[in-house]
Amino acid sequence: MAKKKVVILDGNDTGCAAGSTVLSQVIQSASADVQYFRLRDHNLAHCTGCFKCWIETPGICAAHDDVCRDILHAMMQSDMTVLYTPITFGGCSSVLKVVIDRFLPLLMPYFMNKKGETRHVPRYTRFPKLVGIGVRQQGNPYEDSAFKALIGRIAENFHAPSFSVEVFDGNEERLTLIKKVYEVINRSDSVPDSDTLAGLFPGVDPDFSTTTLNIGNALLLVGSPKVQNNSNSALLGGYVLDTMRLAGWNTTMLKPDRSVLQEEGRAALCAAVDRADVVIVAFPLYIDTLPYLVVKAMEVIAEHKRKSSGKRPQRLFALANNGYPEFHHSIVALANCRCFADRCGMYWAGGLATGAGEMIGRKHKNGNGQHPEGPVRKVFEALEDAGETLARGNTVQYETQRRFTRTPIPFMPFVLWRRMFRTAGNKCWDTQAEQNGVTKEEMYAAPYGV
Ligand SMILES: Cc1cc2nc3c(=O)[nH]c(=O)nc-3n(C[C@H](O)[C@H](O)[C@H](O)COP(=O)(O)O)c2cc1C
């Protein structure tokens, strides 16, 4: 009988390799062919959200590095791919996330309906089982739940035939580890649906109010890695920031880039965060959670906060936008932001998420401080409301989320609007590919086999 093929993506960010060694030994002893990638050894390019892997060179990332190509090729040949990571704010480490973001070419741009949710059509006919193993840094049930939900959502996004996920303690006995690894690789868990995600939505303390501070410094961290400065995140976050500026706050915008990998860039980021009374993180959803550069920036900030003394009270507000029409895909990412706030000793000021981010970005035409006319007007009214609330020293309540995600076409039921969105979205991808001289047949290229 042919041996099972297993790929291990080791997202461990330190030299402590006990867990990953056990993992590969156990899997090898289960008579499998193991391909092991120690990701921290590679300086991988990150996804910049250019979508060229869909509309210019279908199936292949524009970054063209051999390591990532080897990883995707190995994954698509495998029966099981294992994501191994220290649990980082209830998600994956940046070391692993840089690779996960680059899974995007494994999907087609086209939208489809899967179990009542929007998903992308698979590019390949067969995907591996996905197994997530997270190593707990400090015991925290909310972080564990967010991590488990994240792995399930990634598995569903990538049409894995099954998935399983387990959380380990960093200091577990070798024998316990072996037993747990055996169990998890042989198990099949159920996929978290929108109801499970709703339970993870990070709520706020409704009575919170900073009466001592009505004017201060607000910092917007723009989490989109798009190279041109035209991201939906900058647009949406900019709205909240502008509202605070009009209320008298000093406002600054910063877009974390690869400079956070260097000492100088890290220092600048941490200094900007230290000056802020309110930090707003506005980001696009990348493979069910925060993009690589945001995770990296958060790791840097959390490490800085851990070492610093005499912390002043700060609030964190998160603003997510995702490509699918349903906003609930972003709930895990908001939970990740909440975990980050807790780690840094920042007060959680609430989070908002919207779907159809690209559509909202395109429909927005004004540059004159007025709300855009038409269906997306409500979105910008809700953002203004969030900005005013933060400027007053309060937290943003779930009621604002409800207004933020209303069906953009008045009185149209969500299911109908979603169908229209998918049809229009699919046409839009075709048009863009055509403009690049890519034929319909070429769109379906499957460079990694099967
Ligand atoms: C690598 C990558 C992964 C993405 N993953 C998701 C996803 O898991 N779910 C989703 O709804 N949208 C996903 N999107 C779509 C983006 O969230 C969407 O295009 C967003 O509006 C981009 O915002 P920005 O302009 O601020 O970068 C992904 C986009 C990219 C490039």
The ligand as a Gaussian input file, in Angstrom:
#p B3LYP/6-31G(d) Opt

LIG

0 1
 C       -4.463000      36.706000       0.351000
 C       -5.892000      37.126000       0.496000
 C       -6.728000      36.383000       1.310000
 C       -8.055000      36.756000       1.475000
 N       -8.851000      35.999000       2.299000
 C      -10.146000      36.319000       2.473000
 C      -10.978000      35.512000       3.307000
 O      -10.539000      34.541000       3.923000
 N      -12.289000      35.848000       3.405000
 C      -12.812000      36.945000       2.761000
 O      -14.015000      37.199000       2.889000
 N      -12.021000      37.749000       1.993000
 C      -10.715000      37.456000       1.828000
 N       -9.911000      38.245000       1.029000
 C      -10.470000      39.450000       0.408000
 C      -10.090000      40.759000       1.131000
 O      -10.432000      40.699000       2.492000
 C      -10.816000      41.907000       0.455000
 O      -10.407000      41.968000      -0.864000
 C      -10.614000      43.248000       1.152000
 O      -11.648000      44.124000       0.756000
 C       -9.280000      43.899000       0.808000
 O       -9.157000      45.064000       1.594000
 P       -7.938000      46.094000       1.458000
 O       -8.218000      46.934000       0.230000
 O       -8.006000      46.906000       2.699000
 O       -6.681000      45.330000       1.322000
 C       -8.582000      37.894000       0.816000
 C       -7.734000      38.639000      -0.037000
 C       -6.414000      38.258000      -0.195000
 C       -5.523000      39.057000      -1.108000

